[in-house]
Amino acid sequence: MKSLIENINKAFDHRIRLGIMSILMVNEYADFTTLKELLGVTDGNLASHAKALESENYIAIEKQFIGKKPNTRYNATQEGRKAFQEHIDALEKLIQKH
């Protein structure tokens, strides 16, 4: 028998990571400032959680300059989209069982 929480992904167990992925699932990309404002987090918090998702290859981080200002953009990778969808599906199954 499979465990109810088998497909719940530990990489998404923090609300900030869940928020980052949720935003990136419905948008092609989001920049640092947009994510920071939508999630209500500090620079350091956002950067560390984004790095954790990047290390799992769930998001890609693209740094560029717009004029003379640095700009950091994030987008969900194909692998990240698949993993997040599996995570959401597992949560839905868990909720339906109870």
N, C-alpha and C positions, 0 to 999 in steps of 0.2 A: 504494500500500500504506500502511495506517495504521501509525503508530508504536505500539509496545507501551506506551509511557509517555504517550501522548497525553492520556488522561483522568486521569492522576495530577495531583491538584490541589496546587499549591504552597502554598496556604493551610493545608494539613494536614501539611506536611512537618516540623513540629516535634513532638516527643513530647508536649509539654504540650497543644498544640492538638488533636492526635489523641486524647489522653485526655479533654479537655473534650467533644469531639464524641461520643466513644464513650459517655460517661456520659449525655449529653443525648439520645442516640438511644434509650436504653432507659428513660429516666425522663422524665416530663412536664416536670420542671424540677429544678434543684439550686441550693442557695444557696451563697454564697461559701465559708463554713466547710466545708461538705460537700465541695465540689470541692477545696479546699485540702488537706483531710485525705486524701481518696482519692488525690490525685495526689502528695502529699508535696512541695509547692512553697511558696515564700514568697508573701506577700501581693503584693509587687511583680511577681513572675513571673506569677502568676495574672492579676492585673489587666491587665498589658500584653498577654498572649496573648488574653485575653477581648476586649480592645479591638480587637485585630487581626481576630478573628472577627466582631465586631460591625460593623466597618467594611466587611466583605465582605457584610454582611446575612445571615450564617450563624447568628448567635445574637441573641437579644433580651435586653437587660439591664433589669431592673425594680428600681428602688430604692424602698424603703418603710420605714416605721418600725413595729416591733412593740413596743408600749409606748413606751418612750423609746429603744429600741435600733435603730440602723439595720440594715436587712436588704437584701441584694442577692441577687436571684434571676436565674437564667439559664435560658433555654430555647432549643432549636433552632428556627429558623424553617423554614417549608416549603421555602424555597430552600436553606437549610443542610442539611436532611435529604436533599434530592435530590442536592446536590453531594457530600455525604459518601458516600452510597450509590454514586454513580458512581465516586468515588475508591476505595472498597473493592472494587467490581467490577473496576476496572482493575488493582488490586494482585493480586486473585485470578487474573485472566487472565495477568498477568505471571509469577506463580508457576507456573501450569500450563504455560506455554510452556517452562519450564526444568526 
